[in-house]
Amino acid sequence: MIIKASASLRNDYSSISALAKETKEPIYITKNGEGDLVLMSIDAFEKREQILQLRSKIIQAEQERIDGENTMSIQEARNRLRERVSEI
């Protein structure tokens, strides 16, 4: 976990920005010794958002399965994909 004071963000933005891009980790910014903000690179944020969206889709699919929706085996899914590819 990377923690920086808000003064370092004000005084040395370039190195904080470089650190966020280099580590691809969130940087916790404190103000008066208390947590205030979390800073991260756009790439890290977008990757995090993609992961959250994927998890949401997986949870939705699992809930549909539990609710009795029709499902298919991996082999059935592969066969359907092969059929689609051969149609192209």
N, C-alpha and C positions, 0 to 999 in steps of 0.2 A: 504494500500500500504506500503510495507516494502522497505526502502531505506537505503543503507549502503555505506560507503566510500570504495574506492578501497583498502585503507590501511587496513581496517578491514578484507577484503578478504585475503590479503597477510599475515597479522599477526594472524588471528584467523579463518583459513579455516574450522576447525572442527565445530566450533559453527555456522558458516554461513551454512555449509552443513546440520547440524542438524536442524537448523531453516527452511531451505527449505523443508526438509523431513517432519518436524512436521506440518508446516502450509499448505503445498501443494500449496503454492502461489508463484508467481514470486517475486524475490528480485531484486530491481533496484540498480545497482552499479554505483556510481558516481566517476568521476575523475576530480579533481580540481573544484568541485562544480557543474559540468555539468553531465547530464546523459551520460553513456558510454555503459553499458551492462545490460542484464537481465539474471539472473541466476535462474534456477529452477531444482527440482529433476527430475530424469529420469521418475519416475512414473507419476508425474504431467505433464511432457512433453508428454509422450505417451498417457495419457488420453486426453489431449488437441488435439493431432493429430487425435485420434479416433473421437472426436466430430467434428472436421473440416471435416474429410472424410465423416462422416454421413451427415453433412449439405450439402456437395457437392452432395452426392447421392440424397438427398431430392430435392435440387434445380434442378438437372438434371431430376428427375422424374416429377416434376411439369412442367418443360419446355416441356417435351415430352407430357404431358397431354394437355397443352395449344396448342401445335402444332397438336393436333388431334390424337395422338396415342391411340390405343385401351386400355381401362382401365377396371378394374373389381371392383365390390363392395366388401365390407368387407366380406359379406356372401359368395360371390363367392370364395374369397381367402381362407376362412376357409374350404369350401367344397373341394377345390383342395388339401389343406394341409391334410385333413382327408383322402382323397383318396390315397395320397402318403404314409401316415403312414400305412394304411391298406394293402398296397402292400408289405410292408416289412415283 
